[in-house]
Amino acid sequence: MIGVVVLALVASGIGVFGSSSDSTATAADDVGKGKNITIGYIPWDEGIASTFLWKEILEERGYKVTTTQYAAGPLYTGLATGQVDFQTDSWLPTTHAEYWKKYGKRLDDLGSWYGSTSLELTVPSYVKDVDTLADLKAHASEFGGKITGIEPSAGMMGLLKSKVLKEYGLQGSYDVVDGSTPAMLAELKRAYAKQQPILVTLWSPHWAYSDYKLKKLKDPKGAWGKGDGVHTVARKGFADDNPDVGRWLKDFKMSEAQLTGLEAQIQKSGKGGEQDAVRTWLKQQPGLVDQLAPVTKNQKS
């Protein structure tokens, strides 16, 4: 009779060894044991991709993960006040310099997982005679005097307005239109489909360079600065509180092919399908989860 009851409990998913979990982690890989971790992210494509990659990996390792989207300023505030555990899209030392200067003493830099990056103004390849930032002043009317930008809190937007326009004498010739990354990409898609001139803020790596034929406008004066690394930044003490996760994040690296491939898969899945896209992509990368988040026998026991 006892055996029948035990079998019935197991069959119903209740089990005698604890309740079932939504996590895909096996008991052997349950390093997290249900511990909560919060990840914040800026809606830049590499940030979305790396965030949902780590959400999936950590859930497979037994953690409960909450992800929340922020603008850059509030995200750094959340990290500094301990409301957010970590984020994977800090562009240092240049693009997010103002945030690091303000909050850096209350944060831990867990290192760069991708680099080097670049910031740029970009036009479709069918736009003629515009190859460098120095060419823009003479062609302002062609673009309606408009630069289609992204979130106003993004570091590159501040750099564009305070330095890049000034270096090339573009103040007064162009207005920078604040918006969002999805809105900028939608404008690019519409203009490209109609073969119309458009001037947008963009960065590398980005999947748009694979989907469209685009020109990165050269920066002979170096106004954008040197390329950044994409860093993982955590609240103070996070790695000490979570040594396994801290070690995994410090060792984290992605190649350009891996990153843009994951970004492209997320684009195919659409908004709301990010984690499904990550799972699909991971199936094409056998062994990657164990490589990025290795678990030893001692951890499993």
Disulfide bonds with the S-S distance in Angstrom:
none
